[in-house]
Amino acid sequence: MSLQTILSLVLIGILAGILSGLVGVGGGVIMVPLLVLLFGMSQHQAQGTSLAVLAVPVTAVAVYNYYNEGHINIKYALVIAVFFVAGSIIGSKFALGLDQRTLKKIFAVILLIIAGKMLWDK
């Protein structure tokens, strides 16, 4: 790996980590688009790489900080986590069956819907 590649990956990691801790986004919203745009990864490769990063307990420190301030509902988190696993199995199988172009469009539409909802929600 070149120094430029390493520095770009470090920047993606720092940016995703800061935004994850700040507003709860990082993987899909930051890492995936930057891996596609900066490294020319396919949508499948970027999504797989982002998921691989998140498989490691990279958010443990941020979770600890939020927990110490009383901002985590453990019961809700556990229920969501169990079904997140089930959903990720279903979603990844579905995504792997789609062509790159269709998957990118689905990803973009989801980001636009979420952004629009958050922007215009009171």
C-alpha positions as CSV (number, residue, x, y, z in Angstrom):
1,M,0.0,0.0,0.0
2,S,1.2,3.5,-0.8
3,L,1.5,6.2,1.8
4,Q,-1.3,8.1,0.0
5,T,-3.6,5.0,0.3
6,I,-2.8,4.5,3.9
7,L,-3.4,8.2,4.7
8,S,-6.7,8.1,2.8
9,L,-7.8,5.0,4.7
10,V,-6.8,6.7,8.0
11,L,-8.8,9.8,7.1
12,I,-11.9,7.6,6.3
13,G,-11.5,5.9,9.6
14,I,-11.1,9.1,11.6
15,L,-14.0,10.7,9.8
16,A,-16.3,7.7,10.1
17,G,-15.3,7.4,13.8
18,I,-16.0,11.0,14.6
19,L,-19.3,11.0,12.8
20,S,-20.3,7.7,14.4
21,G,-19.6,9.1,17.9
22,L,-21.2,12.4,17.1
23,V,-24.4,11.5,15.3
24,G,-24.4,7.7,15.0
25,V,-23.4,7.3,11.4
26,G,-20.2,6.2,9.9
27,G,-20.3,2.9,8.0
28,G,-22.9,3.2,5.3
29,V,-23.1,7.0,5.2
30,I,-19.3,7.7,5.2
31,M,-17.2,4.7,4.6
32,V,-19.2,3.2,1.7
33,P,-19.4,6.3,-0.5
34,L,-15.7,7.2,0.1
35,L,-14.5,3.7,-0.6
36,V,-16.4,3.9,-3.9
37,L,-15.4,7.4,-4.8
38,L,-11.7,7.4,-3.6
39,F,-10.8,3.8,-4.2
40,G,-13.0,2.8,-7.1
41,M,-14.4,-0.1,-5.2
42,S,-17.6,-1.7,-6.4
43,Q,-20.7,-1.1,-4.2
44,H,-20.4,-4.7,-3.1
45,Q,-16.8,-4.3,-2.1
46,A,-17.4,-1.1,-0.3
47,Q,-20.3,-2.5,1.7
48,G,-18.4,-5.6,2.5
49,T,-15.4,-3.6,3.7
50,S,-17.5,-1.3,5.8
51,L,-19.2,-4.3,7.4
52,A,-15.8,-5.9,8.1
53,V,-14.7,-2.7,9.9
54,L,-17.9,-2.7,12.0
55,A,-17.5,-6.4,12.8
56,V,-14.7,-5.5,15.2
57,P,-15.9,-3.7,18.3
58,V,-14.7,-0.3,17.0
59,T,-17.5,1.6,18.6
60,A,-16.9,0.2,22.1
61,V,-15.4,3.4,23.5
62,A,-18.2,5.6,22.1
63,V,-20.7,3.2,23.5
64,Y,-19.0,3.3,26.9
65,N,-19.1,7.1,26.8
66,Y,-22.8,7.2,26.0
67,Y,-23.5,4.5,28.6
68,N,-21.7,6.5,31.3
69,E,-23.9,9.5,30.6
70,G,-27.1,7.3,30.8
71,H,-27.9,7.6,27.1
72,I,-28.3,3.9,26.2
73,N,-31.4,1.8,26.5
74,I,-29.8,-1.6,27.0
75,K,-33.1,-3.5,26.5
76,Y,-33.8,-1.8,23.3
77,A,-30.2,-2.2,22.1
78,L,-30.3,-6.0,22.8
79,V,-33.6,-6.5,20.9
80,I,-32.4,-4.5,18.0
81,A,-29.0,-6.3,17.9
82,V,-30.6,-9.7,17.7
83,F,-32.8,-8.7,14.8
84,F,-30.0,-6.7,13.3
85,V,-28.1,-9.9,12.9
86,A,-31.1,-11.6,11.2
87,G,-31.7,-8.6,9.0
88,S,-28.1,-8.4,8.0
89,I,-28.1,-12.0,6.8
90,I,-31.2,-11.4,4.7
91,G,-30.0,-8.0,3.4
92,S,-26.5,-9.3,2.5
93,K,-27.9,-12.3,0.6
94,F,-30.3,-10.0,-1.3
95,A,-27.5,-7.4,-2.0
96,L,-25.2,-10.0,-3.4
97,G,-27.8,-11.1,-5.8
98,L,-28.1,-7.6,-7.3
99,D,-25.9,-6.0,-9.9
100,Q,-23.7,-3.1,-8.9
101,R,-25.7,-0.4,-10.7
102,T,-29.0,-1.4,-9.1
103,L,-27.4,-1.7,-5.6
104,K,-25.8,1.8,-6.0
105,K,-29.2,3.3,-6.9
106,I,-30.9,1.7,-4.0
107,F,-28.2,2.9,-1.7
108,A,-28.5,6.5,-3.1
109,V,-32.3,6.6,-2.8
110,I,-32.2,5.4,0.8
111,L,-29.6,8.1,1.7
112,L,-31.8,10.8,-0.1
113,I,-35.0,9.7,1.7
114,I,-33.3,9.7,5.1
115,A,-31.6,13.0,4.4
116,G,-34.9,14.6,3.2
117,K,-36.8,13.3,6.2
118,M,-34.3,14.6,8.7
119,L,-33.9,17.9,6.9
120,W,-37.6,18.7,6.8
121,D,-38.7,17.0,10.0
122,K,-39.7,19.3,12.8
